[in-house]
Amino acid sequence: MNNNLPPRDSFVRTQYNMTGAQPRYAIIGGGISGLSAAYYLQKQIPDAAITVFESGERLGGVLKTIRTGSFLIETSADMFVTQPSDAFELCRDLGIENELIATLPVQDRAFIGLGDTIFPVPQGLSMMVPTRRQPILDSALLTKHGKSRFLGETEIEALPNPKDESLKSFAIRRFGIEAYEKIIQPMVSGIYTADPAKLSMNATMQRFVDMERQHGSLIAAMQNNRNQGDSQASGARYAMFRAPSGGMSTLVTALIQALPKIDVKTNTLVTNVSARSATSPGNRWAVDGRPFDGIILATPAAASASMIGETDPTLADALSGITTASSAIVVLAIARSQLKTNFRGFGIIYPHIDGGQVIALSFSSNKFAGRCEEDEVLIRCFIGGALQSDLVDLPDNKLIEIAIAQLNRSIGLAGEPIFTAVFRWKQCMPQYHLGHLSRVQQIEQQTERHYGLEIAGNSYRGVGIPACIASGKSAADRMLKASN
């Protein structure tokens, strides 16, 4: 470790940024986390000189919207939830709140595909917890035994001394193998693209862990929450999804326009973040030799590890322990008349036990208005993830064949798509494996030893857009406190 930099609590304000010089900050990573950090840092320290370093040719990271004819295509996330409220509040602050649209009304929104049949996800599910008995009993998805075991969760005793447990272990223990394989696993894989046998409950679904600890049963906890008016017990919260009418690039563009003073360095790969001499009042950090008072690493954990390794090998080692998974999105644009079934649902998720190669089919034009013409359908097919990572490297034509075959099997497709596209996201999805929170705590504690160094991004405490925005904002808040 570079010992030139003393612990942050050994500094006083006069040493750091009260010397009369304009404070200089570097934000490395121009995705939604880095842009959010820049926005909130600028908002709180208006006179700061802020530089954003981005290795790619554009800002926004994985968030990108493409217009092709009448089709509006998202290359990654296509919506966010309003609770937690970080994304919604940022949109309000940026003046684009009125551009947000809700999902279209439809009775059966999500389906599960097994073999040649698709089954509606039983209504009243809150991720893995059934909040209503009758939809489970009426579903043809589970056997009689599977239904009984699923609803019999109230009879399962809680663990006396719970430790961090995998999603697979927790779900099977509480709800049985059949509910896990047919419902819970595909629902969770659609969010985290992870191996459920390695996925940490504490890091991803702490709320359910707390329910078991406090109530002994998740179903009982949900019932208690409903009795107390808890809106989160309403099952799948589709009414809470929002998206900009013009696509997710609207958010990125609004952020960039709100940062007129920021110095943006695209196509700039940072290789080294190092601590400078502690004897000078300012410029305590260097980004590839350029001096700064503070730095926010808003890059994936592995990239941050590579940059900080010279200054703090211990921190770099902890960061390197967060692994990632890859996935591919295949876009299919078709005429609605080509579908043999007039499918109006939001999407279809596929259990791993089905033996297929598709994680999910998402019908973008069924979820949000303005994604194409009424007589057209825009579909995104998700392939890969931790359980089938090798598929991402298949040629485009092979991935398109897989997507078309799955669509034809589930819905029925006549003819060829109007057009297709493939987007690959290599090593972009952090894997919150068992022990993840302990590792993150170690990373945060080690980072706190360095005055003027902060971390942000989806590698740590949440993978969704709201979590990324919250991460960037928190990093800016901590930098502000360090400056005062």
N, C-alpha and C positions, 0 to 999 in steps of 0.2 A: 504494500500500500504506500502511496505517496504521503509522507508524513509532514509535508510542508503546510498542509491545511489543518488548522486546529479545529476542535469541535465547535459547532455553531453557538453554543451557549457561552463561549469565551469571547465572543465579539460584542461590541457595543455599537450603538447606532452611529456614532460619529466616525467609527472606523469604516462603516460599510457604504452608506450612500448619502451622508450628510456633509460631504466634503465640498459641495458646490458643483460637482460634476454631474452631468445628466446620467442617470442610471441606465445601464445597458443590459438587456436580457436576451438570451438566445432560447428559442423553442425549436427543438429538433423533432421533426415529424409534422407534416402539414395535413394530417387527416382530421377527422372531426374532433378528436381529443386535443390535438395541438392547436387547431383554430379556436376552439373554445377557451383554451388556456390563454391564447393571445388576446382574445376579445375581453375576457374578464380582467386580465392583467392591465391592458390598456385602459379599461374603464376605471380601475382603481388607482393606477399610477399614470395619469394622462401625459406627463412629461417624459415618460420612459422611452428610450430608444429600443425597439423590439425587432429582432430579426428572426424570421422563420426559415429554417433550412428543410428542404424537401428533396429527397433523392429522385423522385419522379418528375415528369414533365408538367404536372398539374397538381393543384391543391384539392383536398377532399378525400384523399385515400381511396377506399373501396366504394365510396358513395359517388355514383355517377348516373346521370339520366341521358338516354339517347333517344332522339326522335327519328323514326324511319317511316315516312309516309304518315298514315293515321295512327301508327303505333308509338306509344310512350313506354320505353323499356328501361327498367332499373337493372344495373349490372350487379347489384348486391342487395342490401336491405331496401325494402320498399315501403316501410311504415314504422311507426314507433308507438308505444303506449303512453298515455297521458299520466299514468301513475306507475312509478315515480314521475314527478312533474318537470324534471330538469329540461327535457327537450321542448315541452310545451312552453315553459317559461322563457326559454331562449328565443323561441319563435315569436313570442309576445314582445320581448325586448327588442327584437330585430324588426318589428313591425310587419311580420308576415303571418300573424295569427289568423287573419281573415282568409288566408289562402289555404288553410288546412281543411281537409274534407274527411268525413267519417266513412266507414265501410258501408256498402250498399246493403239494404235489408234483404235477408233471405232466411228461410226457415232452417234448412239443414246446411250448415256452413262448412263443416269439415267431415271428411270420410276416411275410412281405413280400408286399404285394399288388401285382400287375401285371395290368392288365386285369380280367378276371372270375375270375382264379385267385389263390389264396394259396399261397405256398411256405414251408415251414418254414425259418427261418434255419439254415444249416448248423451243426451242433453243433461246439463247439470253437473258435468265434470269440472272440477277445479284442478286442472293439470292431472293429477293422479287420484284425486279424492272424489268419490261419488257423493254429491249433495242431495240427490233424489234417488229413491229406490226404484220407482216404476220404470223409468227409462232403461235401467240396467236389466230389469226383469223382462222387458219387452224386446230387448236387443237380440238379434240373431247372431251376433258376433261371438258371444261366449256360450259355452255349454252350460247345462244346468248346474254342474258342479262348480264351474268357473264363476258363475253368478253368485252362488251361495258363498263361495270363499271370498269373493270381492266384497260383498256386502257384510260378510261376517268379520270384517276387520275390527269391529267393536269388541270382539271376544278375545283378541290377541293381546297378550300382556306386553307392556312396554319393557324395554331393556332396563335393568336396574342401574347399570353404570355405562351409559352410552358413550361411544367414542366416534370419531369420524368414520362414517360408513359409506360404502359405495351406493349409488342409486339402485343398482341391480339388487344388492343385498337388502337394502331398506324396503324396496317395493315388493319383492317376493315375500319377505318376512311379514309385511303388513297386509298385503292383498293377494298373495298367491302367484304361482308361476304363470297361470293362463292370462290373468289380467295384465301382468307385467309384459309378457311376450306380445300380446295382441294389441294392447292399448298404451301402456305407460312407456315402453321402450321406443316405439315410433314417435310418440309425442315429444319425448325429450330429445331424441336424435335430431328432430327437425329444428331444435333450438340450438343445441350445443355441438352437433356433428361429432359426438364423442362416443367412446366405448363406455357403456353404462357400468361395466364391471370395475372401471377405474375412476369414474366420475364422483367427485366428493359431494355428498349431501350438504355438508356444512358450508361449502363454498357456493353451491348453486341453489339449494332449496332449504335454507336454514329455517324458513317459516314452518315447514312441515316437521322438521326435527323438533322445533320448539313446541309444536302442537302435541306431539307424542309425549314429550317430557312433562307438559303442563296438564294434559287431559287424559293421557293414557291411550287415546284413540284419535285418529285424524277425523274420522266421520263425526265423532262426538264433539270434537273441537269446532268443526264447521257448523254443526247444529247450534252449538252455544254461541258462535259468532253471529249466526242469522238471528237468533233470539235477541242479540244485543244490537242488531241493525248494522252489522259489518257488511259493507258492500262488496268486500273482497271474497265473500263466500258465494258469489253468484255464478260460479262456474267459469267457463271460458269467457273472458271479458271483451268480446268483440266490439262493444260499443265504445271501448276506451282506445281503440286503434285510430290513428290519424296519419295522414300523409299530405304533403303539399300537392295541390291540384296539378302543378306543373312538374312534379317529381322531386326526388330528394336533392337534386342539384340546386333547387330553389334555396334550400337551407345553406348549402355551401356558398352559393353566389351572394346571398344576403350577408353571411359572415365576412366574406372577402370585402364587400362594399362597406362594411362597418369598420374596416381596418385600413383606412387610407394612409395612415402614418407608418404602417408596418413595412419593413424591408423584407421582401420575399426573395429567397434564393432557391428556385426550382432547379432540377437537374444537378443538385449538389449533394453528393454523398459524403456525409461526415464520417470520418474514420477514427477520430480521437477526441475525447473530452478529458482534459487534464486540469489539475489544480496548479495554480501559479504560486508564487512566493506570498507568504502571509504578511510580509513586512510592508507592502504597499497598501494604501487605504482602499483602493477599489480594484476592479478588474481581477478578481480572484480566480477566475476560471478562463480557460482557453478552449475554443472550438477549432480544432486544426490550426492552432496558433493564434487565432483571433481572440482578443481579450473581451471578457464579459463579467458583469457583477454577479449574475445568476443564470442558471440554466435549468430548463425543464425538458427532460427526456420523455417525449411523447411518441416513442417508437415501440415496436414489439419488444418484448423482454430480451430476446436473443440479440437483436440489434443493439439495444442499450448495453447489454453485457459486453459486446465487442468494443463499444466506444469507451466504456468506463474501466476496462480491465487494467490499464496501466496505473490509474489512480487508486483503484480499490479492487483487488482480485477477489476478496471475500464477497463483495457485493456482486461482482460479475458472475461468480460461481452460483450464487443464489438465483440470479436472474436467468442464468442458462438452464436452470432446472425446470423452467416452465416450457413445456413442449407445445407444439402446434399441430394442426391437421389441415389438410387441403381439401378443397371441394371445387366442383365445376357446376356452372349453371348453363343449361341448354335452353335457348329461347325458341319457342315454336309459335309462329303466327299463322293462323288458319282462318278459313271462313266457317262461321257457325254451322252452316249447312253441311259441312264435312263431318261433323260429329254425329254418330249414329244414335247417341243419347243426348237429349237436350240438357246437358249438365249445367246447373246454375250454382253449384257449391263453390266455396272458396278454394278448396284443394283436397288432395288425397295424400295421406301418409301411408308408408309401407313398412310393416314389421320386418325385422331382419330375418325372422324365421320363415318368411315367405320365399326366401331364396333368390329374390330379384336383385337388381343392380341400381335401383332408384330409391332415394330417401323420401322424396315427395314430389308431387306435381302441384304447383301453385297457379291458380287461375286469376291472374292479375286483373283482367277486365271484369271478372265477376266480383272482385273485392272493391274496386274503386272505379268511379266514373271517369271518363276522359282518357282511358288507356287505349282505346281503339273505337272503331265504328260499332254500332249495335249489331250488325250482321257479321262481325268478326270476333275472334277470340285470341287473347294473348296469354300464353302459358309459359311458365318457367319450370324446368325440370332440374332437381338437385341430385347430383351424383357425387359419390366419393365419401368424404368424412373419414373419421378414424377407423371405422370398421371395414372400409373398402377403399383405402387411400390409393391403391395402385390404379384404380379406374381413371383417375384424373389425368394420367399421362397418356391415355388412349388418344388416337387421332380424332380430329373434329368429327369426321364422318362416322366413326364408330360410336362416339357419344351421342350424336344425333340419331343414329339407328336405335340405340338403347332407349332414348326418350320417346321416339315415335312408337316403338314396339310396346312400351309400357302404357302409353296413352291409348293405343289401339286395343290392348288387352282389357283395360279398365273401362273405357268409354265407347270405343269403336271409332275408327278414323277412316274416312274414305279419301283417297287421293293424297297428293303431296302438299306439304305446308306452303304458304305463300312465300315465306322466307324463314331461315333459321340463323341462329348465331350461338356462339359458344364463348363463355367467359370463365377463365380459370383463376382461382384464388389460391396460390401456392403458399402453404404454411402461414395462413392468415388467421386461423381460428385457434386461440389459446385453449389448452386443455386443462381444466380445473380438476386435476387428479387428487386422489386421497392425500391429505396433508397440505393442500394448497394454501389454506389460510395461515397455517404455521409458517410456510415459506414466505408468503406475502408479508406477514408480520416481521419476519427476519429482514426482508428487503427494506421495509419501511424504517425499521430501527437502524439498519446500517446506513440508509440514506440520510437519516436525521443527524448523523455524525458530521455531515458535510454542509457547512453553511452556504446557502445559495444554490443547492442542488435539490431538485424535485423530480418526481416521476409521475407519469400519467399514461392512460391508455386502457385498452380492454384486456390486458394481460393479468390484471390484478383483482378487481372487485366488481366485475360485471361486463358482459359482452354486448349488450344492446346499446342503441343510440343514446338513450337517457343516461345510462351508466358511463358511457364515454364522455358525454358532456359534463356530467357531475365530476368525473375524474379530472378533467381539464380545469374546471372551475376551482376544485379543491386545491390543485397544485398552485394556481394563481393566488388563492387565499393564503396559502402557507408562505408563498414568496413575499406577499405583502406584509405578513406578520414578521417575517425575518427582516424586512426592510425598515420596520418601525422600532 
